[in-house]
Amino acid sequence: MPTPPDVPEKRLHEEEPILFLRFATALKILLGRSINDRAIARALTLLGDYLLQYRALYGEKAMKPNHHWVVHLPDQVRDYGAVYNYWLFLVERLNKTLKDYNTNHRGGGELEVTLMRTFQRESRVRALVSHCLHNCFLHATERALGERLLLKSGEDRGTLNDSVAVPIALSPLRLELGPKVSQVLQPLSRSAILALCNHYNSQGTRVHMPLERQPLRGTRPVAPSALFFDYAVLDGRRIIPTSRTHRKNAGSSLVKVIIDGQMYGGEVHRIFQHFQRDIQDDVIWAEMRWMKPEKKIPTRKDVWSAFPELEIHFWAYGQYHEADNASAPPLIVPFSSICCQLSRGEYRTTKQEFWITTTMERVRMRACQFHLWF
């Protein structure tokens, strides 16, 4: 008779979710752009609990030198400040940028010269093209070719993003705009026009919907077009609206928004700037698709509430608020109200399916003081 197979061992301990949440919370605190002594103490406590639980689950033989070195990270943060001040990710990325250039297998000291000449040549070409695009007498074909050149892979490598960024009345370190979708204004959706109409009227500017049959006296029609952008860079992270992405998932368009002290989650559908007659306004707008929050949680025990820094929230799977729902958040919001991106996963092991999100905010625990809107 054949030998029966060995009884399979459990590959996942019941305590492992708590183990992972402790480690993830400690990392989020320590990797923040701002940090204080209270946060450092909290991270050190989480790391200590994580290491003790790790040793209890897997034994001392599973411990590695990194488990010891990570304990010294809080002291390094006290000595040198936030890790953004001295980590090497930027240097490593620039090294990758230079390595991507074709060097024709040159050696004997010519490699460095070839890399720098290629880098300088590309920088000059990009600056030249960007300057020429401001010429209002360019033919449409010439402008399209220039914009195509600026959208090549070199931009994705982060060489000269400043040449295509559009400055606005926000901190340049927080928000930069990507290339325009088109040099001419493009039509807005009817829902976005209605949202703009409501916004302008609430600000004291009397406007009405285009093609309205009997507008109020003294009002002007809302301009039905706007200037759209391919993406925006928020705190160093690119947000690509769903209308401009080639993927089927939301990707980087998932964001957390704070409005009047309430926290909302949704997808950025479009990024645009609107120009209304008699209004001097440089607000950058985001047209949103809002997710529906869920009060329920998919497990009997709430293991996430002990780690508020992660900002774990649950949402109705695959459901969004209708654009004309009066009880829903505003369809359009100023881009400055976006706090950070969200990372979204699917919870499909229960009868009721959920979306689960965590914030990717780089500022320490700033958002934990806000409440989720239901």
ChimeraX attribute file (.defattr): number of C-alpha atoms within 10 A of each C-alpha:
attribute: neighborCount
match mode: 1-to-1
recipient: residues
	/A:1	3
	/A:2	4
	/A:3	5
	/A:4	6
	/A:5	6
	/A:6	6
	/A:7	6
	/A:8	6
	/A:9	6
	/A:10	7
	/A:11	6
	/A:12	8
	/A:13	10
	/A:14	9
	/A:15	11
	/A:16	14
	/A:17	12
	/A:18	16
	/A:19	20
	/A:20	13
	/A:21	18
	/A:22	22
	/A:23	17
	/A:24	18
	/A:25	20
	/A:26	25
	/A:27	14
	/A:28	19
	/A:29	24
	/A:30	24
	/A:31	18
	/A:32	17
	/A:33	15
	/A:34	17
	/A:35	19
	/A:36	14
	/A:37	11
	/A:38	9
	/A:39	18
	/A:40	19
	/A:41	13
	/A:42	16
	/A:43	24
	/A:44	21
	/A:45	14
	/A:46	20
	/A:47	23
	/A:48	18
	/A:49	14
	/A:50	22
	/A:51	19
	/A:52	13
	/A:53	16
	/A:54	19
	/A:55	13
	/A:56	10
	/A:57	14
	/A:58	11
	/A:59	11
	/A:60	11
	/A:61	7
	/A:62	10
	/A:63	13
	/A:64	9
	/A:65	7
	/A:66	8
	/A:67	15
	/A:68	11
	/A:69	9
	/A:70	15
	/A:71	16
	/A:72	11
	/A:73	16
	/A:74	20
	/A:75	13
	/A:76	13
	/A:77	19
	/A:78	13
	/A:79	9
	/A:80	11
	/A:81	16
	/A:82	20
	/A:83	17
	/A:84	15
	/A:85	10
	/A:86	11
	/A:87	10
	/A:88	10
	/A:89	10
	/A:90	11
	/A:91	10
	/A:92	10
	/A:93	13
	/A:94	13
	/A:95	11
	/A:96	12
	/A:97	17
	/A:98	17
	/A:99	11
	/A:100	11
	/A:101	13
	/A:102	12
	/A:103	16
	/A:104	8
	/A:105	7
	/A:106	12
	/A:107	10
	/A:108	6
	/A:109	8
	/A:110	11
	/A:111	14
	/A:112	14
	/A:113	12
	/A:114	18
	/A:115	18
	/A:116	13
	/A:117	11
	/A:118	16
	/A:119	16
	/A:120	12
	/A:121	12
	/A:122	15
	/A:123	15
	/A:124	13
	/A:125	13
	/A:126	23
	/A:127	16
	/A:128	13
	/A:129	18
	/A:130	19
	/A:131	12
	/A:132	15
	/A:133	18
	/A:134	10
	/A:135	10
	/A:136	8
	/A:137	10
	/A:138	12
	/A:139	9
	/A:140	10
	/A:141	9
	/A:142	13
	/A:143	20
	/A:144	15
	/A:145	13
	/A:146	17
	/A:147	20
	/A:148	11
	/A:149	16
	/A:150	21
	/A:151	15
	/A:152	10
	/A:153	9
	/A:154	18
	/A:155	15
	/A:156	11
	/A:157	15
	/A:158	12
	/A:159	15
	/A:160	17
	/A:161	19
	/A:162	15
	/A:163	18
	/A:164	22
	/A:165	18
	/A:166	16
	/A:167	13
	/A:168	13
	/A:169	10
	/A:170	14
	/A:171	11
	/A:172	15
	/A:173	10
	/A:174	12
	/A:175	22
	/A:176	23
	/A:177	24
	/A:178	22
	/A:179	20
	/A:180	19
	/A:181	17
	/A:182	14
	/A:183	14
	/A:184	10
	/A:185	17
	/A:186	14
	/A:187	13
	/A:188	19
	/A:189	12
	/A:190	13
	/A:191	14
	/A:192	19
	/A:193	23
	/A:194	19
	/A:195	18
	/A:196	25
	/A:197	20
	/A:198	17
	/A:199	16
	/A:200	16
	/A:201	13
	/A:202	10
	/A:203	8
	/A:204	8
	/A:205	15
	/A:206	17
	/A:207	22
	/A:208	24
	/A:209	19
	/A:210	16
	/A:211	9
	/A:212	9
	/A:213	7
	/A:214	7
	/A:215	14
	/A:216	11
	/A:217	9
	/A:218	8
	/A:219	13
	/A:220	17
	/A:221	16
	/A:222	21
	/A:223	19
	/A:224	20
	/A:225	18
	/A:226	18
	/A:227	19
	/A:228	25
	/A:229	21
	/A:230	20
	/A:231	25
	/A:232	22
	/A:233	17
	/A:234	20
	/A:235	18
	/A:236	11
	/A:237	15
	/A:238	17
	/A:239	23
	/A:240	25
	/A:241	24
	/A:242	24
	/A:243	13
	/A:244	15
	/A:245	16
	/A:246	10
	/A:247	8
	/A:248	7
	/A:249	10
	/A:250	18
	/A:251	18
	/A:252	19
	/A:253	26
	/A:254	28
	/A:255	24
	/A:256	23
	/A:257	23
	/A:258	20
	/A:259	15
	/A:260	8
	/A:261	13
	/A:262	14
	/A:263	18
	/A:264	22
	/A:265	26
	/A:266	22
	/A:267	25
	/A:268	27
	/A:269	19
	/A:270	22
	/A:271	30
	/A:272	26
	/A:273	18
	/A:274	21
	/A:275	18
	/A:276	18
	/A:277	10
	/A:278	8
	/A:279	10
	/A:280	8
	/A:281	12
	/A:282	13
	/A:283	17
	/A:284	21
	/A:285	20
	/A:286	24
	/A:287	24
	/A:288	26
	/A:289	24
	/A:290	22
	/A:291	23
	/A:292	21
	/A:293	21
	/A:294	17
	/A:295	11
	/A:296	13
	/A:297	15
	/A:298	16
	/A:299	9
	/A:300	7
	/A:301	8
	/A:302	9
	/A:303	11
	/A:304	16
	/A:305	12
	/A:306	11
	/A:307	16
	/A:308	13
	/A:309	21
	/A:310	24
	/A:311	19
	/A:312	15
	/A:313	21
	/A:314	23
	/A:315	23
	/A:316	17
	/A:317	19
	/A:318	11
	/A:319	14
	/A:320	16
	/A:321	17
	/A:322	13
	/A:323	18
	/A:324	12
	/A:325	10
	/A:326	10
	/A:327	9
	/A:328	17
	/A:329	20
	/A:330	20
	/A:331	22
	/A:332	24
	/A:333	23
	/A:334	16
	/A:335	20
	/A:336	17
	/A:337	14
	/A:338	18
	/A:339	21
	/A:340	21
	/A:341	27
	/A:342	23
	/A:343	17
	/A:344	19
	/A:345	13
	/A:346	14
	/A:347	16
	/A:348	12
	/A:349	10
	/A:350	9
	/A:351	8
	/A:352	12
	/A:353	16
	/A:354	24
	/A:355	20
	/A:356	21
	/A:357	22
	/A:358	17
	/A:359	22
	/A:360	17
	/A:361	23
	/A:362	18
	/A:363	17
	/A:364	18
	/A:365	18
	/A:366	12
	/A:367	21
	/A:368	13
	/A:369	10
	/A:370	14
	/A:371	12
	/A:372	16
	/A:373	16
	/A:374	12
